[in-house]
Amino acid sequence: MAHFFLAADPLEVLAVYSPKCGSNSIRSWCKAAIEEKTKQPVEDLDAFLIWHGDIDRCRDYWKVFFVRDPLRRLVGFYTLWVVRDETLWCFADDDRKLSLRDKSFRKFLYTLQHVQTRGIEPQHHLVPQVRNTHQIDFDEVVAVEDLSRGLASLNERVSVSAPVLHENPSPQDVTIRERATDRSPGWLRRHGMPVPELFYDGETRELALRICAEDVSYYREATGREVCGVG
């Protein structure tokens, strides 16, 4: 499933989020909040996941959409699954035929453009965040870049004090000043990961904006924030 639709029934909250969009932090909060509310351990949080076609049963729940800057999401995917761990999800398509191994960030974006223009189904980490959400009237949209505040606000709404944690943060070396757009994954492993802006130049940012056009438009309108620029 591209999206996660988590119906936290004891909280009367529907949390909608995608891979590489703070999903582990959101899951940790949901688990802790449900356990605090019910006074019972949650053995399997996946039991609360529902199919997007079943959300009508949550019509009276507080519906929250967690969205991430789409351009930062691309960098997050690339640095994790192409640079740091190329053993699991280092491919662009759902059929696992288009390898991303050893590709620079620019070539990674070219591959995503190929997937999009050929109508190939992307693998789940790269599916647009807005897919399967258009029928939902969200009560709240939380930018993942402001996740701590968003989860703290949810704590107040459902009257719990669940920990607000950031799981699996992507390591960044703010001392690096070199542009990473055309660096190989091997170079990045040796020298470290710069801030997301340094993965973009003018051409690749425009390419990413086209690839993620629908997500970019939604993110800007729903959060009032601008997407990642050129460093």
Disulfide bonds with the S-S distance in Angstrom:
none
